[in-house]
Amino acid sequence: MNGVGLFAEILIGMLAGWLAALALGRRHSLFIYLAVGFAGAIVGHAIAAGLDIHLVGVWASLIAATVGSILFLAPFAIFRRR
């Protein structure tokens, strides 16, 4: 994440994990939100880099991390419902 500090990265990760869980109808602990947000940030930023989209700032990082978190959580949600 460009342009944000470590504390902001943690908050963005938690918020992205929470938004992804909210979008998929899941409830987890803050630690899980942070872990999912971190993994989602990696996925989202990798997708953005692959599409040659440059992300700068808090809002762009939050959007990429949230989209990545949803993509990261979706397979788990599908397999868990079966």
Long-range contacts (C-beta under 8 A, 24 or more apart in sequence): 1-41, 1-45, 1-55, 1-61, 1-65, 2-55, 2-56, 2-57, 2-61, 3-56, 3-57, 3-58, 4-57, 4-58, 4-61, 8-58, 9-41, 9-61, 10-34, 12-37, 12-41, 12-58, 12-61, 12-62, 12-65, 13-37, 13-38, 13-40, 13-41, 13-65, 15-62, 15-66, 16-40, 16-41, 16-62, 16-65, 16-66, 16-68, 16-69, 17-69, 19-66, 19-69, 20-66, 20-69, 20-70, 20-72, 20-73, 21-73, 23-70, 24-70, 24-73, 24-74, 24-77, 25-77, 26-73, 26-77, 36-69, 36-72, 36-73, 37-65, 37-69, 39-68, 39-69, 39-72, 40-65, 40-66, 40-67, 40-68, 40-69, 40-70, 40-71, 40-72, 40-73, 41-65, 41-68, 41-69, 42-68, 43-68, 43-69, 43-71, 43-72, 44-68, 44-69, 44-71, 47-71
